[in-house]
Amino acid sequence: MAELTTLGPSSLKGALEALLLVSSDPVSAATLASHLDVAPGEVASLLAELQVEYEEANRGFQLREVAGGWRLFTHPAFHEQVESYVLSWDTQKLSQAALETLAVIAYHQPVTREAVKGIRGVNSDGVISSLVDKGLIREMGRDPERGQAIRYGTTTVFLEKFGLRSVKDLPDLEQFAPDEQSRQFIRERLSGRSIQSTLEETEEDLEEERDLIDSSYELDAPREDAHE
């Protein structure tokens, strides 16, 4: 490691590229600096320079800062070529149901299974379990107001896969809405008002169902004064 301290900026960039190429996960500037025996600030500056150099040279790969670290990614412009080359790509895609569920959790985390169901309108338990297995979401405590129901949120793997530094970098969903009505719908969903309303309506429906069962039981039950 000591001999690396004599490397100039160009050689240090080469060393950083080599380390990034063998890294399967995002690596922080501090970690890279410790392996090159240089200051983290210097490494951060070199990484930023490499990022710009790749962009200006229109390379087939990009250097991005995601999930608290740096990692090399294929350039989005060549997605089709990469997709046709990697035969297993299709098997790694998420289903429409999984994408919908992941979006609900990402934009409204921490959120319970019942809340996800309230937004999607269908039971999402199986999809949520699958997303947990894939490492895209995780348990984030329990909701004391909902019978200690488990709350879910996204993971660093999610940030890495979608190229985000944090959930704050999620795009504004309203920009994808075709009209004001759709934008209002999205605002209500993300504000939690619709979730709460759906949960309250579900509780009201259950209460009405219990009342109907009770009244039905009372009508069918034998009357004590039937033979009087």
Stockholm file with secondary structure:
# STOCKHOLM 1.0

chainA/1-228         MAELTTLGPSSLKGALEALLLVSSDPVSAATLASHLDVAPGEVASLLAELQVEYEEANRGFQLREVAGGWRLFTHPAFHEQVESYVLSWDTQKLSQAALETLAVIAYHQPVTREAVKGIRGVNSDGVISSLVDKGLIREMGRDPERGQAIRYGTTTVFLEKFGLRSVKDLPDLEQFAPDEQSRQFIRERLSGRSIQSTLEETEEDLEEERDLIDSSYELDAPREDAHE
#=GR chainA/1-228 SS CGGGGGCCHHHHHHHHHHHHHTCSSCBCHHHHHHHHTSCHHHHHHHHHHHHHHHHHTTCSEEEEEETTEEEEEECGGGHHHHHHHCTTTGGGSCCHHHHHHHHHHHHHCSEEHHHHHHHHSSCCHHHHHHHHHTTSEEEEEEEGGGTTEEEEEECHHHHHHTTCSSGGGSCCGGGGCSSHHHHHHHHHHHHTHHHHHHHHHHHHHHHHHHHHHHHHHHHHSCCTTTTC
#=GC SS_cons         CGGGGGCCHHHHHHHHHHHHHTCSSCBCHHHHHHHHTSCHHHHHHHHHHHHHHHHHTTCSEEEEEETTEEEEEECGGGHHHHHHHCTTTGGGSCCHHHHHHHHHHHHHCSEEHHHHHHHHSSCCHHHHHHHHHTTSEEEEEEEGGGTTEEEEEECHHHHHHTTCSSGGGSCCGGGGCSSHHHHHHHHHHHHTHHHHHHHHHHHHHHHHHHHHHHHHHHHHSCCTTTTC
//
